[in-house]
Amino acid sequence: MNIFYLLIGVSLFAALIFLGVFIWAVRDGQFDDNETPAIRILFDDDSPSGEEEKKEESKKQTS
């Protein structure tokens, strides 16, 4: 019978750990936007990346 008390204590401790991790994730913003990252891959990004823009700007400045 004593093992049940030990298992209840261990399970409550594990539940508190998971609750703490969940609260930390919510405060950190892990669940703010679930839709946009999944949809963003479907759209083409025609704008040049940051490095390409810098190269183009340096070419313009040298000429």
N, CA, C and O of each residue as an XYZ file, in Angstrom:
252
protein
N       0.827     -1.206      0.000
C       0.000      0.000      0.000
C       0.860      1.254      0.000
O       0.445      2.295     -0.510
N       2.051      1.160      0.568
C       2.920      2.330      0.621
C       3.407      2.749     -0.768
O       3.691      3.922     -1.008
N       3.502      1.765     -1.686
C       3.966      2.092     -3.034
C       2.992      3.025     -3.749
O       3.410      3.834     -4.578
N       1.686      2.921     -3.435
C       0.705      3.818     -4.048
C       0.958      5.276     -3.647
O       0.841      6.186     -4.468
N       1.297      5.476     -2.411
C       1.596      6.847     -1.969
C       2.827      7.386     -2.681
O       2.884      8.558     -3.053
N       3.804      6.517     -2.864
C       5.001      6.938     -3.594
C       4.664      7.253     -5.052
O       5.129      8.259     -5.587
N       3.863      6.407     -5.698
C       3.502      6.633     -7.107
C       2.626      7.879     -7.271
O       2.758      8.598     -8.261
N       1.752      8.135     -6.327
C       0.929      9.352     -6.396
C       1.821     10.582     -6.261
O       1.628     11.571     -6.968
N       2.786     10.522     -5.367
C       3.713     11.652     -5.195
C       4.559     11.881     -6.441
O       4.752     13.021     -6.862
N       5.062     10.804     -7.029
C       5.883     10.929     -8.240
C       5.044     11.466     -9.392
O       5.513     12.315    -10.150
N       3.812     10.986     -9.536
C       2.966     11.456    -10.638
C       2.573     12.917    -10.447
O       2.501     13.664    -11.422
N       2.320     13.333     -9.222
C       2.020     14.754     -8.982
C       3.241     15.627     -9.285
O       3.109     16.722     -9.832
N       4.405     15.141     -8.932
C       5.632     15.893     -9.224
C       5.839     16.014    -10.734
O       6.197     17.086    -11.223
N       5.615     14.923    -11.479
C       5.747     14.969    -12.933
C       4.705     15.901    -13.540
O       5.006     16.635    -14.481
N       3.485     15.879    -13.012
C       2.440     16.761    -13.517
C       2.800     18.223    -13.281
O       2.541     19.069    -14.137
N       3.388     18.526    -12.142
C       3.806     19.908    -11.865
C       4.921     20.349    -12.812
O       4.957     21.503    -13.239
N       5.820     19.438    -13.136
C       6.891     19.774    -14.088
C       6.302     20.082    -15.461
O       6.680     21.071    -16.090
N       5.375     19.238    -15.932
C       4.763     19.478    -17.236
C       3.934     20.765    -17.229
O       3.922     21.490    -18.224
N       3.254     21.052    -16.144
C       2.495     22.302    -16.041
C       3.427     23.508    -16.096
O       3.117     24.508    -16.744
N       4.562     23.414    -15.419
C       5.536     24.513    -15.454
C       6.096     24.729    -16.844
O       6.269     25.870    -17.273
N       6.384     23.644    -17.556
C       6.899     23.759    -18.927
C       5.837     24.352    -19.847
O       6.156     25.163    -20.717
N       4.583     23.959    -19.666
C       3.500     24.507    -20.484
C       3.334     25.999    -20.241
O       3.198     26.770    -21.191
N       3.344     26.409    -18.990
C       3.210     27.838    -18.673
C       4.388     28.618    -19.241
O       4.204     29.719    -19.760
N       5.591     28.068    -19.153
C       6.768     28.729    -19.723
C       6.621     28.886    -21.234
O       6.961     29.933    -21.786
N       6.111     27.839    -21.912
C       5.952     27.899    -23.369
C       4.912     28.927    -23.764
O       5.099     29.637    -24.752
N       3.826     29.026    -23.024
C       2.779     30.006    -23.342
C       3.315     31.417    -23.144
O       3.067     32.288    -23.978
N       4.039     31.662    -22.069
C       4.591     32.997    -21.822
C       5.668     33.357    -22.820
O       5.876     34.534    -23.113
N       6.365     32.345    -23.354
C       7.432     32.593    -24.324
C       6.888     32.837    -25.727
O       7.636     33.253    -26.611
N       5.587     32.583    -25.947
C       4.972     32.849    -27.239
C       5.027     31.695    -28.215
O       4.948     31.907    -29.425
N       5.159     30.491    -27.721
C       5.249     29.332    -28.609
C       3.938     29.049    -29.322
O       3.948     28.423    -30.382
N       2.805     29.489    -28.774
C       1.509     29.165    -29.344
C       0.811     30.399    -29.908
O      -0.407     30.380    -30.089
N       1.545     31.458    -30.185
C       0.923     32.689    -30.661
C       0.379     32.554    -32.068
O      -0.769     32.927    -32.310
N       1.150     32.040    -32.996
C       0.722     31.981    -34.391
C       1.011     30.590    -34.939
O       2.156     30.265    -35.254
N      -0.017     29.781    -35.049
C       0.161     28.426    -35.548
C      -0.120     28.307    -37.036
O       0.282     27.321    -37.652
N      -0.803     29.289    -37.636
C      -1.231     29.183    -39.025
C      -0.192     29.712    -40.004
O       0.063     29.064    -41.020
N       0.402     30.839    -39.744
C       1.257     31.515    -40.713
C       2.483     30.707    -41.123
O       2.759     30.651    -42.321
N       3.239     30.079    -40.228
C       4.408     29.329    -40.690
C       4.048     28.177    -41.620
O       4.827     27.855    -42.517
N       2.900     27.555    -41.434
C       2.504     26.456    -42.309
C       2.090     26.955    -43.681
O       2.269     26.242    -44.668
N       1.544     28.155    -43.771
C       1.071     28.708    -45.040
C       2.185     29.437    -45.769
O       2.157     29.514    -46.998
N       3.156     29.970    -45.058
C       4.213     30.799    -45.651
C       5.005     30.037    -46.711
O       5.492     30.648    -47.663
N       5.142     28.744    -46.573
C       5.923     27.961    -47.526
C       5.219     27.872    -48.880
O       5.862     27.584    -49.890
N       3.920     28.113    -48.914
C       3.162     27.998    -50.157
C       3.337     29.216    -51.054
O       3.071     29.124    -52.252
N       3.767     30.337    -50.528
C       3.902     31.559    -51.310
C       5.333     31.730    -51.800
O       6.291     31.402    -51.099
N       5.458     32.255    -53.029
C       6.777     32.527    -53.578
C       7.315     33.816    -52.997
O       6.581     34.789    -52.823
N       8.580     33.815    -52.705
C       9.224     35.017    -52.197
C      10.121     35.549    -53.306
O      11.220     35.041    -53.527
N       9.641     36.581    -54.002
C      10.390     37.123    -55.123
C      11.408     38.165    -54.710
O      12.276     38.525    -55.506
N      11.325     38.657    -53.485
C      12.263     39.690    -53.062
C      13.636     39.068    -52.815
O      13.724     37.959    -52.287
N      14.687     39.753    -53.182
C      16.027     39.207    -52.955
C      16.348     39.171    -51.465
O      15.810     39.945    -50.673
N      17.218     38.274    -51.115
C      17.583     38.155    -49.699
C      18.449     39.331    -49.278
O      18.822     40.149    -50.119
N      18.766     39.432    -48.037
C      19.524     40.553    -47.500
C      20.919     40.653    -48.074
O      21.394     41.761    -48.323
N      21.593     39.535    -48.294
C      22.950     39.559    -48.834
C      22.951     40.021    -50.285
O      23.841     40.761    -50.702
N      21.953     39.586    -51.058
C      21.884     40.013    -52.454
C      21.624     41.515    -52.548
O      22.160     42.191    -53.426
N      20.796     42.032    -51.633
C      20.538     43.472    -51.630
C      21.813     44.245    -51.333
O      22.067     45.280    -51.948
N      22.622     43.752    -50.390
C      23.870     44.433    -50.056
C      24.834     44.418    -51.234
O      25.523     45.408    -51.484
N      24.888     43.293    -51.968
C      25.763     43.212    -53.137
C      25.319     44.204    -54.203
O      26.146     44.881    -54.813
N      23.996     44.289    -54.428
C      23.481     45.225    -55.425
C      23.774     46.666    -55.032
O      24.118     47.485    -55.884
N      23.637     46.982    -53.732
C      23.912     48.335    -53.263
C      25.394     48.672    -53.416
O      25.743     49.794    -53.782
N      26.264     47.702    -53.138
C      27.701     47.969    -53.271
C      28.086     48.142    -54.735
O      28.983     48.926    -55.045
N      27.423     47.423    -55.641
C      27.687     47.589    -57.065
C      27.254     48.987    -57.528
O      27.938     49.625    -58.329
N      26.110     49.450    -57.013
C      25.615     50.769    -57.390
C      26.551     51.861    -56.883
O      26.780     52.861    -57.563
N      27.092     51.658    -55.678
C      27.960     52.677    -55.098
C      29.302     52.742    -55.817
O      29.879     53.823    -55.939
N      29.811     51.609    -56.296
C      31.113     51.602    -56.968
C      31.020     52.135    -58.387
O      31.998     52.666    -58.914
N      29.836     51.998    -59.024
C      29.727     52.479    -60.412
C      29.285     53.911    -60.500
O      29.150     54.449    -61.599
